[in-house]
């Protein structure tokens, strides 16, 4: 997965209802670059991606769940954005 593709997927699942919302981590990327900016940001993105994947699975959406699983692996393995 490219950083640009990760950015696109994350932008579809981001959530910012209030301060401290776990989905706000998906708004912390640089433009068109879905790589985490710090190890703390990486942990937040992985945790929120897992949460979204569970939502997709509970709704029977295997396509979104698979895409989110790939996004989580990207967050786990990519280098940090510099």
PyMOL Python script that loads the backbone (N, CA, C, O; Angstrom):
from pymol import cmd

cmd.read_pdbstr("""\
ATOM      1  N   UNK A   1       0.847  -1.167   0.000  1.00  0.00           N
ATOM      2  CA  UNK A   1       0.000   0.000   0.000  1.00  0.00           C
ATOM      3  C   UNK A   1       0.896   1.234   0.000  1.00  0.00           C
ATOM      4  O   UNK A   1       1.900   1.293   0.710  1.00  0.00           O
ATOM      5  N   UNK A   2       0.519   2.199  -0.797  1.00  0.00           N
ATOM      6  CA  UNK A   2       1.297   3.433  -0.855  1.00  0.00           C
ATOM      7  C   UNK A   2       0.837   4.399   0.243  1.00  0.00           C
ATOM      8  O   UNK A   2      -0.294   4.304   0.719  1.00  0.00           O
ATOM      9  N   UNK A   3       1.704   5.318   0.640  1.00  0.00           N
ATOM     10  CA  UNK A   3       1.280   6.338   1.608  1.00  0.00           C
ATOM     11  C   UNK A   3       0.058   7.132   1.127  1.00  0.00           C
ATOM     12  O   UNK A   3      -0.790   7.516   1.932  1.00  0.00           O
ATOM     13  N   UNK A   4      -0.030   7.376  -0.181  1.00  0.00           N
ATOM     14  CA  UNK A   4      -1.157   8.108  -0.733  1.00  0.00           C
ATOM     15  C   UNK A   4      -2.460   7.319  -0.585  1.00  0.00           C
ATOM     16  O   UNK A   4      -3.492   7.890  -0.235  1.00  0.00           O
ATOM     17  N   UNK A   5      -2.418   6.014  -0.849  1.00  0.00           N
ATOM     18  CA  UNK A   5      -3.608   5.164  -0.705  1.00  0.00           C
ATOM     19  C   UNK A   5      -4.020   5.089   0.767  1.00  0.00           C
ATOM     20  O   UNK A   5      -5.209   5.141   1.080  1.00  0.00           O
ATOM     21  N   UNK A   6      -3.059   4.969   1.655  1.00  0.00           N
ATOM     22  CA  UNK A   6      -3.357   4.939   3.090  1.00  0.00           C
ATOM     23  C   UNK A   6      -4.059   6.224   3.504  1.00  0.00           C
ATOM     24  O   UNK A   6      -5.001   6.187   4.297  1.00  0.00           O
ATOM     25  N   UNK A   7      -3.618   7.341   2.985  1.00  0.00           N
ATOM     26  CA  UNK A   7      -4.223   8.641   3.279  1.00  0.00           C
ATOM     27  C   UNK A   7      -5.691   8.661   2.835  1.00  0.00           C
ATOM     28  O   UNK A   7      -6.560   9.141   3.562  1.00  0.00           O
ATOM     29  N   UNK A   8      -5.952   8.142   1.651  1.00  0.00           N
ATOM     30  CA  UNK A   8      -7.319   8.123   1.111  1.00  0.00           C
ATOM     31  C   UNK A   8      -8.229   7.255   1.977  1.00  0.00           C
ATOM     32  O   UNK A   8      -9.339   7.666   2.314  1.00  0.00           O
ATOM     33  N   UNK A   9      -7.770   6.065   2.336  1.00  0.00           N
ATOM     34  CA  UNK A   9      -8.584   5.172   3.162  1.00  0.00           C
ATOM     35  C   UNK A   9      -8.845   5.797   4.524  1.00  0.00           C
ATOM     36  O   UNK A   9      -9.978   5.801   5.004  1.00  0.00           O
ATOM     37  N   UNK A  10      -7.805   6.322   5.140  1.00  0.00           N
ATOM     38  CA  UNK A  10      -7.957   6.922   6.465  1.00  0.00           C
ATOM     39  C   UNK A  10      -8.930   8.101   6.422  1.00  0.00           C
ATOM     40  O   UNK A  10      -9.704   8.304   7.357  1.00  0.00           O
ATOM     41  N   UNK A  11      -8.890   8.872   5.343  1.00  0.00           N
ATOM     42  CA  UNK A  11      -9.790  10.031   5.268  1.00  0.00           C
ATOM     43  C   UNK A  11     -11.249   9.603   5.205  1.00  0.00           C
ATOM     44  O   UNK A  11     -12.134  10.372   5.579  1.00  0.00           O
ATOM     45  N   UNK A  12     -11.510   8.398   4.743  1.00  0.00           N
ATOM     46  CA  UNK A  12     -12.883   7.897   4.678  1.00  0.00           C
ATOM     47  C   UNK A  12     -13.377   7.396   6.034  1.00  0.00           C
ATOM     48  O   UNK A  12     -14.584   7.313   6.262  1.00  0.00           O
ATOM     49  N   UNK A  13     -12.454   7.063   6.929  1.00  0.00           N
ATOM     50  CA  UNK A  13     -12.825   6.493   8.221  1.00  0.00           C
ATOM     51  C   UNK A  13     -12.545   7.430   9.390  1.00  0.00           C
ATOM     52  O   UNK A  13     -12.849   7.086  10.532  1.00  0.00           O
ATOM     53  N   UNK A  14     -11.980   8.588   9.137  1.00  0.00           N
ATOM     54  CA  UNK A  14     -11.677   9.532  10.205  1.00  0.00           C
ATOM     55  C   UNK A  14     -12.939   9.981  10.924  1.00  0.00           C
ATOM     56  O   UNK A  14     -14.029   9.989  10.352  1.00  0.00           O
ATOM     57  N   UNK A  15     -12.776  10.345  12.156  1.00  0.00           N
ATOM     58  CA  UNK A  15     -13.919  10.799  12.955  1.00  0.00           C
ATOM     59  C   UNK A  15     -13.427  11.851  13.938  1.00  0.00           C
ATOM     60  O   UNK A  15     -12.433  11.653  14.638  1.00  0.00           O
ATOM     61  N   UNK A  16     -14.127  12.955  13.978  1.00  0.00           N
ATOM     62  CA  UNK A  16     -13.752  13.997  14.923  1.00  0.00           C
ATOM     63  C   UNK A  16     -15.018  14.664  15.427  1.00  0.00           C
ATOM     64  O   UNK A  16     -15.421  15.717  14.935  1.00  0.00           O
ATOM     65  N   UNK A  17     -15.628  14.046  16.399  1.00  0.00           N
ATOM     66  CA  UNK A  17     -16.853  14.571  16.980  1.00  0.00           C
ATOM     67  C   UNK A  17     -16.541  15.528  18.124  1.00  0.00           C
ATOM     68  O   UNK A  17     -17.251  16.510  18.341  1.00  0.00           O
ATOM     69  N   UNK A  18     -15.469  15.227  18.852  1.00  0.00           N
ATOM     70  CA  UNK A  18     -15.098  16.037  20.011  1.00  0.00           C
ATOM     71  C   UNK A  18     -13.627  15.795  20.325  1.00  0.00           C
ATOM     72  O   UNK A  18     -13.028  14.836  19.838  1.00  0.00           O
ATOM     73  N   UNK A  19     -13.057  16.665  21.136  1.00  0.00           N
ATOM     74  CA  UNK A  19     -11.655  16.494  21.534  1.00  0.00           C
ATOM     75  C   UNK A  19     -11.485  15.136  22.195  1.00  0.00           C
ATOM     76  O   UNK A  19     -12.312  14.736  23.014  1.00  0.00           O
ATOM     77  N   UNK A  20     -10.449  14.445  21.855  1.00  0.00           N
ATOM     78  CA  UNK A  20     -10.180  13.126  22.425  1.00  0.00           C
ATOM     79  C   UNK A  20     -10.821  11.988  21.659  1.00  0.00           C
ATOM     80  O   UNK A  20     -10.640  10.826  22.024  1.00  0.00           O
ATOM     81  N   UNK A  21     -11.567  12.292  20.605  1.00  0.00           N
ATOM     82  CA  UNK A  21     -12.187  11.246  19.788  1.00  0.00           C
ATOM     83  C   UNK A  21     -11.077  10.370  19.203  1.00  0.00           C
ATOM     84  O   UNK A  21     -10.145  10.898  18.597  1.00  0.00           O
ATOM     85  N   UNK A  22     -11.152   9.042  19.368  1.00  0.00           N
ATOM     86  CA  UNK A  22     -10.080   8.178  18.843  1.00  0.00           C
ATOM     87  C   UNK A  22      -9.880   8.294  17.337  1.00  0.00           C
ATOM     88  O   UNK A  22      -8.770   8.081  16.848  1.00  0.00           O
ATOM     89  N   UNK A  23     -10.926   8.625  16.597  1.00  0.00           N
ATOM     90  CA  UNK A  23     -10.809   8.747  15.149  1.00  0.00           C
ATOM     91  C   UNK A  23     -10.091  10.000  14.695  1.00  0.00           C
ATOM     92  O   UNK A  23      -9.767  10.133  13.515  1.00  0.00           O
ATOM     93  N   UNK A  24      -9.838  10.914  15.604  1.00  0.00           N
ATOM     94  CA  UNK A  24      -9.134  12.147  15.244  1.00  0.00           C
ATOM     95  C   UNK A  24      -7.711  11.854  14.763  1.00  0.00           C
ATOM     96  O   UNK A  24      -7.128  12.667  14.046  1.00  0.00           O
ATOM     97  N   UNK A  25      -7.150  10.721  15.142  1.00  0.00           N
ATOM     98  CA  UNK A  25      -5.776  10.384  14.722  1.00  0.00           C
ATOM     99  C   UNK A  25      -5.663  10.328  13.198  1.00  0.00           C
ATOM    100  O   UNK A  25      -4.583  10.545  12.649  1.00  0.00           O
ATOM    101  N   UNK A  26      -6.771  10.038  12.514  1.00  0.00           N
ATOM    102  CA  UNK A  26      -6.728   9.959  11.058  1.00  0.00           C
ATOM    103  C   UNK A  26      -6.687  11.332  10.400  1.00  0.00           C
ATOM    104  O   UNK A  26      -6.590  11.419   9.176  1.00  0.00           O
ATOM    105  N   UNK A  27      -6.760  12.406  11.181  1.00  0.00           N
ATOM    106  CA  UNK A  27      -6.621  13.752  10.650  1.00  0.00           C
ATOM    107  C   UNK A  27      -5.223  14.302  10.904  1.00  0.00           C
ATOM    108  O   UNK A  27      -4.962  15.473  10.628  1.00  0.00           O
ATOM    109  N   UNK A  28      -4.323  13.478  11.424  1.00  0.00           N
ATOM    110  CA  UNK A  28      -2.990  13.944  11.773  1.00  0.00           C
ATOM    111  C   UNK A  28      -1.931  13.682  10.730  1.00  0.00           C
ATOM    112  O   UNK A  28      -0.742  13.821  11.019  1.00  0.00           O
ATOM    113  N   UNK A  29      -2.322  13.307   9.524  1.00  0.00           N
ATOM    114  CA  UNK A  29      -1.343  13.012   8.474  1.00  0.00           C
ATOM    115  C   UNK A  29      -0.970  14.256   7.694  1.00  0.00           C
ATOM    116  O   UNK A  29      -1.699  15.248   7.678  1.00  0.00           O
ATOM    117  N   UNK A  30       0.170  14.180   7.055  1.00  0.00           N
ATOM    118  CA  UNK A  30       0.533  15.217   6.096  1.00  0.00           C
ATOM    119  C   UNK A  30      -0.308  14.993   4.842  1.00  0.00           C
ATOM    120  O   UNK A  30      -0.761  13.875   4.594  1.00  0.00           O
ATOM    121  N   UNK A  31      -0.514  16.011   4.076  1.00  0.00           N
ATOM    122  CA  UNK A  31      -1.332  15.929   2.869  1.00  0.00           C
ATOM    123  C   UNK A  31      -0.837  14.818   1.944  1.00  0.00           C
ATOM    124  O   UNK A  31       0.332  14.790   1.560  1.00  0.00           O
ATOM    125  N   UNK A  32      -1.721  13.926   1.600  1.00  0.00           N
ATOM    126  CA  UNK A  32      -1.462  12.824   0.661  1.00  0.00           C
ATOM    127  C   UNK A  32      -0.386  11.854   1.148  1.00  0.00           C
ATOM    128  O   UNK A  32       0.263  11.193   0.337  1.00  0.00           O
ATOM    129  N   UNK A  33      -0.192  11.763   2.460  1.00  0.00           N
ATOM    130  CA  UNK A  33       0.819  10.863   3.025  1.00  0.00           C
ATOM    131  C   UNK A  33       0.253  10.232   4.295  1.00  0.00           C
ATOM    132  O   UNK A  33       0.221  10.867   5.349  1.00  0.00           O
ATOM    133  N   UNK A  34      -0.189   8.992   4.190  1.00  0.00           N
ATOM    134  CA  UNK A  34      -0.816   8.300   5.307  1.00  0.00           C
ATOM    135  C   UNK A  34       0.147   7.624   6.262  1.00  0.00           C
ATOM    136  O   UNK A  34      -0.257   6.752   7.031  1.00  0.00           O
ATOM    137  N   UNK A  35       1.417   8.013   6.228  1.00  0.00           N
ATOM    138  CA  UNK A  35       2.357   7.424   7.191  1.00  0.00           C
ATOM    139  C   UNK A  35       2.233   8.146   8.529  1.00  0.00           C
ATOM    140  O   UNK A  35       2.105   9.369   8.565  1.00  0.00           O
ATOM    141  N   UNK A  36       2.269   7.397   9.622  1.00  0.00           N
ATOM    142  CA  UNK A  36       2.220   8.029  10.950  1.00  0.00           C
ATOM    143  C   UNK A  36       3.391   8.976  11.158  1.00  0.00           C
ATOM    144  O   UNK A  36       4.469   8.791  10.593  1.00  0.00           O
ATOM    145  N   UNK A  37       3.158   9.999  11.986  1.00  0.00           N
ATOM    146  CA  UNK A  37       4.199  11.013  12.231  1.00  0.00           C
ATOM    147  C   UNK A  37       5.042  10.715  13.459  1.00  0.00           C
ATOM    148  O   UNK A  37       6.113  11.299  13.626  1.00  0.00           O
ATOM    149  N   UNK A  38       4.579   9.818  14.322  1.00  0.00           N
ATOM    150  CA  UNK A  38       5.335   9.453  15.515  1.00  0.00           C
ATOM    151  C   UNK A  38       4.905   8.050  15.938  1.00  0.00           C
ATOM    152  O   UNK A  38       3.928   7.511  15.418  1.00  0.00           O
ATOM    153  N   UNK A  39       5.632   7.469  16.874  1.00  0.00           N
ATOM    154  CA  UNK A  39       5.242   6.140  17.363  1.00  0.00           C
ATOM    155  C   UNK A  39       3.902   6.204  18.105  1.00  0.00           C
ATOM    156  O   UNK A  39       3.107   5.266  18.043  1.00  0.00           O
ATOM    157  N   UNK A  40       3.661   7.301  18.797  1.00  0.00           N
ATOM    158  CA  UNK A  40       2.368   7.469  19.474  1.00  0.00           C
ATOM    159  C   UNK A  40       1.232   7.551  18.452  1.00  0.00           C
ATOM    160  O   UNK A  40       0.175   6.944  18.631  1.00  0.00           O
ATOM    161  N   UNK A  41       1.466   8.307  17.382  1.00  0.00           N
ATOM    162  CA  UNK A  41       0.474   8.413  16.313  1.00  0.00           C
ATOM    163  C   UNK A  41       0.253   7.043  15.674  1.00  0.00           C
ATOM    164  O   UNK A  41      -0.884   6.690  15.365  1.00  0.00           O
ATOM    165  N   UNK A  42       1.314   6.269  15.473  1.00  0.00           N
ATOM    166  CA  UNK A  42       1.215   4.926  14.907  1.00  0.00           C
ATOM    167  C   UNK A  42       0.312   4.052  15.785  1.00  0.00           C
ATOM    168  O   UNK A  42      -0.582   3.377  15.275  1.00  0.00           O
ATOM    169  N   UNK A  43       0.545   4.064  17.105  1.00  0.00           N
ATOM    170  CA  UNK A  43      -0.271   3.250  18.015  1.00  0.00           C
ATOM    171  C   UNK A  43      -1.741   3.654  17.964  1.00  0.00           C
ATOM    172  O   UNK A  43      -2.627   2.799  17.977  1.00  0.00           O
ATOM    173  N   UNK A  44      -1.992   4.947  17.906  1.00  0.00           N
ATOM    174  CA  UNK A  44      -3.375   5.435  17.828  1.00  0.00           C
ATOM    175  C   UNK A  44      -4.039   5.001  16.525  1.00  0.00           C
ATOM    176  O   UNK A  44      -5.197   4.584  16.521  1.00  0.00           O
ATOM    177  N   UNK A  45      -3.308   5.100  15.429  1.00  0.00           N
ATOM    178  CA  UNK A  45      -3.851   4.713  14.122  1.00  0.00           C
ATOM    179  C   UNK A  45      -4.144   3.215  14.069  1.00  0.00           C
ATOM    180  O   UNK A  45      -5.180   2.805  13.546  1.00  0.00           O
ATOM    181  N   UNK A  46      -3.251   2.408  14.599  1.00  0.00           N
ATOM    182  CA  UNK A  46      -3.462   0.957  14.615  1.00  0.00           C
ATOM    183  C   UNK A  46      -4.698   0.618  15.451  1.00  0.00           C
ATOM    184  O   UNK A  46      -5.541  -0.166  15.016  1.00  0.00           O
ATOM    185  N   UNK A  47      -4.809   1.197  16.631  1.00  0.00           N
ATOM    186  CA  UNK A  47      -5.946   0.917  17.512  1.00  0.00           C
ATOM    187  C   UNK A  47      -7.258   1.340  16.856  1.00  0.00           C
ATOM    188  O   UNK A  47      -8.242   0.603  16.909  1.00  0.00           O
ATOM    189  N   UNK A  48      -7.281   2.527  16.234  1.00  0.00           N
ATOM    190  CA  UNK A  48      -8.515   2.991  15.624  1.00  0.00           C
ATOM    191  C   UNK A  48      -8.857   2.171  14.378  1.00  0.00           C
ATOM    192  O   UNK A  48     -10.031   1.918  14.107  1.00  0.00           O
ATOM    193  N   UNK A  49      -7.850   1.758  13.625  1.00  0.00           N
ATOM    194  CA  UNK A  49      -8.087   0.922  12.455  1.00  0.00           C
ATOM    195  C   UNK A  49      -8.710  -0.403  12.879  1.00  0.00           C
ATOM    196  O   UNK A  49      -9.637  -0.886  12.227  1.00  0.00           O
ATOM    197  N   UNK A  50      -8.213  -0.997  13.960  1.00  0.00           N
ATOM    198  CA  UNK A  50      -8.801  -2.241  14.461  1.00  0.00           C
ATOM    199  C   UNK A  50     -10.266  -2.027  14.840  1.00  0.00           C
ATOM    200  O   UNK A  50     -11.113  -2.875  14.562  1.00  0.00           O
ATOM    201  N   UNK A  51     -10.556  -0.901  15.468  1.00  0.00           N
ATOM    202  CA  UNK A  51     -11.934  -0.579  15.844  1.00  0.00           C
ATOM    203  C   UNK A  51     -12.826  -0.470  14.602  1.00  0.00           C
ATOM    204  O   UNK A  51     -13.929  -1.017  14.583  1.00  0.00           O
ATOM    205  N   UNK A  52     -12.362   0.223  13.582  1.00  0.00           N
ATOM    206  CA  UNK A  52     -13.127   0.363  12.341  1.00  0.00           C
ATOM    207  C   UNK A  52     -13.321  -0.989  11.657  1.00  0.00           C
ATOM    208  O   UNK A  52     -14.386  -1.265  11.104  1.00  0.00           O
ATOM    209  N   UNK A  53     -12.288  -1.825  11.698  1.00  0.00           N
ATOM    210  CA  UNK A  53     -12.389  -3.149  11.091  1.00  0.00           C
ATOM    211  C   UNK A  53     -13.488  -3.966  11.771  1.00  0.00           C
ATOM    212  O   UNK A  53     -14.250  -4.662  11.101  1.00  0.00           O
ATOM    213  N   UNK A  54     -13.568  -3.881  13.090  1.00  0.00           N
ATOM    214  CA  UNK A  54     -14.626  -4.590  13.817  1.00  0.00           C
ATOM    215  C   UNK A  54     -16.007  -4.076  13.411  1.00  0.00           C
ATOM    216  O   UNK A  54     -16.947  -4.859  13.274  1.00  0.00           O
ATOM    217  N   UNK A  55     -16.129  -2.765  13.220  1.00  0.00           N
ATOM    218  CA  UNK A  55     -17.400  -2.186  12.772  1.00  0.00           C
ATOM    219  C   UNK A  55     -17.770  -2.740  11.399  1.00  0.00           C
ATOM    220  O   UNK A  55     -18.905  -3.163  11.177  1.00  0.00           O
ATOM    221  N   UNK A  56     -16.814  -2.736  10.487  1.00  0.00           N
ATOM    222  CA  UNK A  56     -17.071  -3.235   9.133  1.00  0.00           C
ATOM    223  C   UNK A  56     -17.483  -4.705   9.176  1.00  0.00           C
ATOM    224  O   UNK A  56     -18.423  -5.105   8.488  1.00  0.00           O
ATOM    225  N   UNK A  57     -16.790  -5.505   9.974  1.00  0.00           N
ATOM    226  CA  UNK A  57     -17.132  -6.927  10.074  1.00  0.00           C
ATOM    227  C   UNK A  57     -18.516  -7.121  10.683  1.00  0.00           C
ATOM    228  O   UNK A  57     -19.269  -7.986  10.235  1.00  0.00           O
ATOM    229  N   UNK A  58     -18.858  -6.339  11.687  1.00  0.00           N
ATOM    230  CA  UNK A  58     -20.167  -6.478  12.327  1.00  0.00           C
ATOM    231  C   UNK A  58     -21.291  -6.093  11.364  1.00  0.00           C
ATOM    232  O   UNK A  58     -22.429  -6.534  11.528  1.00  0.00           O
ATOM    233  N   UNK A  59     -20.977  -5.279  10.374  1.00  0.00           N
ATOM    234  CA  UNK A  59     -21.958  -4.892   9.366  1.00  0.00           C
ATOM    235  C   UNK A  59     -21.912  -5.819   8.148  1.00  0.00           C
ATOM    236  O   UNK A  59     -22.641  -5.616   7.177  1.00  0.00           O
ATOM    237  N   UNK A  60     -21.051  -6.832   8.209  1.00  0.00           N
ATOM    238  CA  UNK A  60     -20.946  -7.788   7.112  1.00  0.00           C
ATOM    239  C   UNK A  60     -20.223  -7.257   5.893  1.00  0.00           C
ATOM    240  O   UNK A  60     -20.360  -7.815   4.804  1.00  0.00           O
ATOM    241  N   UNK A  61     -19.459  -6.195   6.051  1.00  0.00           N
ATOM    242  CA  UNK A  61     -18.752  -5.587   4.931  1.00  0.00           C
ATOM    243  C   UNK A  61     -17.330  -6.136   4.853  1.00  0.00           C
ATOM    244  O   UNK A  61     -16.395  -5.548   5.397  1.00  0.00           O
ATOM    245  N   UNK A  62     -17.183  -7.248   4.182  1.00  0.00           N
ATOM    246  CA  UNK A  62     -15.877  -7.912   4.084  1.00  0.00           C
ATOM    247  C   UNK A  62     -14.882  -7.098   3.266  1.00  0.00           C
ATOM    248  O   UNK A  62     -13.680  -7.135   3.530  1.00  0.00           O
ATOM    249  N   UNK A  63     -15.382  -6.361   2.272  1.00  0.00           N
ATOM    250  CA  UNK A  63     -14.471  -5.555   1.440  1.00  0.00           C
ATOM    251  C   UNK A  63     -13.795  -4.470   2.277  1.00  0.00           C
ATOM    252  O   UNK A  63     -12.572  -4.337   2.259  1.00  0.00           O
ATOM    253  N   UNK A  64     -14.603  -3.692   3.015  1.00  0.00           N
ATOM    254  CA  UNK A  64     -14.027  -2.650   3.867  1.00  0.00           C
ATOM    255  C   UNK A  64     -13.141  -3.252   4.948  1.00  0.00           C
ATOM    256  O   UNK A  64     -12.079  -2.709   5.252  1.00  0.00           O
ATOM    257  N   UNK A  65     -13.568  -4.368   5.529  1.00  0.00           N
ATOM    258  CA  UNK A  65     -12.767  -5.009   6.577  1.00  0.00           C
ATOM    259  C   UNK A  65     -11.403  -5.420   6.025  1.00  0.00           C
ATOM    260  O   UNK A  65     -10.388  -5.254   6.701  1.00  0.00           O
ATOM    261  N   UNK A  66     -11.371  -5.949   4.818  1.00  0.00           N
ATOM    262  CA  UNK A  66     -10.105  -6.334   4.202  1.00  0.00           C
ATOM    263  C   UNK A  66      -9.216  -5.138   3.924  1.00  0.00           C
ATOM    264  O   UNK A  66      -8.004  -5.190   4.132  1.00  0.00           O
ATOM    265  N   UNK A  67      -9.830  -4.053   3.451  1.00  0.00           N
ATOM    266  CA  UNK A  67      -9.062  -2.833   3.190  1.00  0.00           C
ATOM    267  C   UNK A  67      -8.501  -2.259   4.496  1.00  0.00           C
ATOM    268  O   UNK A  67      -7.363  -1.791   4.533  1.00  0.00           O
ATOM    269  N   UNK A  68      -9.291  -2.296   5.547  1.00  0.00           N
ATOM    270  CA  UNK A  68      -8.822  -1.815   6.848  1.00  0.00           C
ATOM    271  C   UNK A  68      -7.731  -2.708   7.418  1.00  0.00           C
ATOM    272  O   UNK A  68      -6.815  -2.215   8.077  1.00  0.00           O
ATOM    273  N   UNK A  69      -7.811  -4.000   7.181  1.00  0.00           N
ATOM    274  CA  UNK A  69      -6.764  -4.926   7.622  1.00  0.00           C
ATOM    275  C   UNK A  69      -5.443  -4.589   6.922  1.00  0.00           C
ATOM    276  O   UNK A  69      -4.381  -4.604   7.545  1.00  0.00           O
ATOM    277  N   UNK A  70      -5.520  -4.287   5.625  1.00  0.00           N
ATOM    278  CA  UNK A  70      -4.312  -3.889   4.881  1.00  0.00           C
ATOM    279  C   UNK A  70      -3.785  -2.556   5.389  1.00  0.00           C
ATOM    280  O   UNK A  70      -2.573  -2.365   5.488  1.00  0.00           O
ATOM    281  N   UNK A  71      -4.689  -1.632   5.714  1.00  0.00           N
ATOM    282  CA  UNK A  71      -4.271  -0.344   6.259  1.00  0.00           C
ATOM    283  C   UNK A  71      -3.560  -0.532   7.598  1.00  0.00           C
ATOM    284  O   UNK A  71      -2.536   0.102   7.852  1.00  0.00           O
ATOM    285  N   UNK A  72      -4.095  -1.392   8.448  1.00  0.00           N
ATOM    286  CA  UNK A  72      -3.453  -1.659   9.746  1.00  0.00           C
ATOM    287  C   UNK A  72      -2.052  -2.215   9.547  1.00  0.00           C
ATOM    288  O   UNK A  72      -1.116  -1.788  10.224  1.00  0.00           O
ATOM    289  N   UNK A  73      -1.894  -3.160   8.628  1.00  0.00           N
ATOM    290  CA  UNK A  73      -0.551  -3.711   8.344  1.00  0.00           C
ATOM    291  C   UNK A  73       0.385  -2.621   7.839  1.00  0.00           C
ATOM    292  O   UNK A  73       1.566  -2.595   8.187  1.00  0.00           O
ATOM    293  N   UNK A  74      -0.148  -1.722   7.019  1.00  0.00           N
ATOM    294  CA  UNK A  74       0.659  -0.589   6.543  1.00  0.00           C
ATOM    295  C   UNK A  74       1.156   0.229   7.730  1.00  0.00           C
ATOM    296  O   UNK A  74       2.345   0.534   7.821  1.00  0.00           O
ATOM    297  N   UNK A  75       0.246   0.586   8.645  1.00  0.00           N
ATOM    298  CA  UNK A  75       0.645   1.360   9.821  1.00  0.00           C
ATOM    299  C   UNK A  75       1.680   0.615  10.660  1.00  0.00           C
ATOM    300  O   UNK A  75       2.592   1.228  11.215  1.00  0.00           O
ATOM    301  N   UNK A  76       1.540  -0.687  10.750  1.00  0.00           N
ATOM    302  CA  UNK A  76       2.460  -1.487  11.573  1.00  0.00           C
ATOM    303  C   UNK A  76       3.856  -1.570  10.968  1.00  0.00           C
ATOM    304  O   UNK A  76       4.836  -1.713  11.700  1.00  0.00           O
ATOM    305  N   UNK A  77       3.961  -1.483   9.658  1.00  0.00           N
ATOM    306  CA  UNK A  77       5.243  -1.769   9.011  1.00  0.00           C
ATOM    307  C   UNK A  77       5.917  -0.578   8.326  1.00  0.00           C
ATOM    308  O   UNK A  77       7.110  -0.637   8.030  1.00  0.00           O
ATOM    309  N   UNK A  78       5.186   0.482   8.074  1.00  0.00           N
ATOM    310  CA  UNK A  78       5.769   1.595   7.325  1.00  0.00           C
ATOM    311  C   UNK A  78       6.705   2.423   8.211  1.00  0.00           C
ATOM    312  O   UNK A  78       6.583   2.443   9.436  1.00  0.00           O
ATOM    313  N   UNK A  79       7.619   3.086   7.562  1.00  0.00           N
ATOM    314  CA  UNK A  79       8.475   4.019   8.314  1.00  0.00           C
ATOM    315  C   UNK A  79       7.665   5.276   8.616  1.00  0.00           C
ATOM    316  O   UNK A  79       6.664   5.555   7.956  1.00  0.00           O
ATOM    317  N   UNK A  80       8.095   6.005   9.587  1.00  0.00           N
ATOM    318  CA  UNK A  80       7.423   7.243   9.961  1.00  0.00           C
ATOM    319  C   UNK A  80       7.633   8.306   8.893  1.00  0.00           C
ATOM    320  O   UNK A  80       8.662   8.334   8.218  1.00  0.00           O
ATOM    321  N   UNK A  81       6.640   9.181   8.752  1.00  0.00           N
ATOM    322  CA  UNK A  81       6.775  10.325   7.845  1.00  0.00           C
ATOM    323  C   UNK A  81       7.791  11.285   8.442  1.00  0.00           C
ATOM    324  O   UNK A  81       7.793  11.525   9.649  1.00  0.00           O
ATOM    325  N   UNK A  82       8.634  11.819   7.614  1.00  0.00           N
ATOM    326  CA  UNK A  82       9.653  12.757   8.119  1.00  0.00           C
ATOM    327  C   UNK A  82       9.416  14.147   7.594  1.00  0.00           C
ATOM    328  O   UNK A  82      10.172  15.065   7.912  1.00  0.00           O
TER     329      UNK A  82
END
""", "prot")
cmd.dss("prot")
cmd.show_as("cartoon", "prot")
cmd.util.cbc("prot")
cmd.orient("prot")
